[in-house]
């Protein structure tokens, strides 16, 4: 399982990227540590916010399981 630091360092190189913008309500859900709905193929994905890597997770069944560290969640 990729660590948060791996997502942060290599997020821009991931094949699957979930692009979020400021008006997307999923941003706060991701920061909170919730599972978010996505329209992407299954596998590990980097979550991008306005072009910067925010973290990552694993997509399965149209949902992204959040790998954002519990110590950073709000």
DRENTIMAR-458126 format. One record per residue (C-alpha): x, y, z. Coordinates in steps of 0.02 Angstrom, whole numbers, plus 50000, padded with zeros to 5 digits. Layout:
N
XYZ
...
***
This chain:
74
500005000050000
500775016749950
501135028550094
500495046550098
502265052850067
502355042349909
500745050249844
501425067549886
503105064749801
502495055749645
500675061049630
500925070149466
501625054149389
500135043049434
499165035949287
497505038749378
497265056249449
495695063249529
495655081949492
494695092249620
494375111049620
493915123349757
492045122349721
492015103249729
491205097049892
492265081249884
493805091349937
493165093450114
492585075350119
494325069550068
495185080550199
493965073850328
494475055950283
492855050350201
492645038850053
492225049249899
491325044349737
492385045149579
492195041149395
493845032349363
494515014649337
494985003749486
496725005449560
497805017449659
497515035849619
498255052549666
497045065949723
497485082949651
496835099749712
497025114049588
498535104949512
499425100949676
499455083549753
498335082349906
498545063749941
497905047549870
496885031949889
496245016249808
494765015949689
493585001149694
491785000649634
491745019149590
492275024549765
493975031049820
494525023749987
495465037750071
497285035150121
497455052650196
498365050850364
497245051550518
498395064150601
498095076550460
496215074550447
495075088750498
***
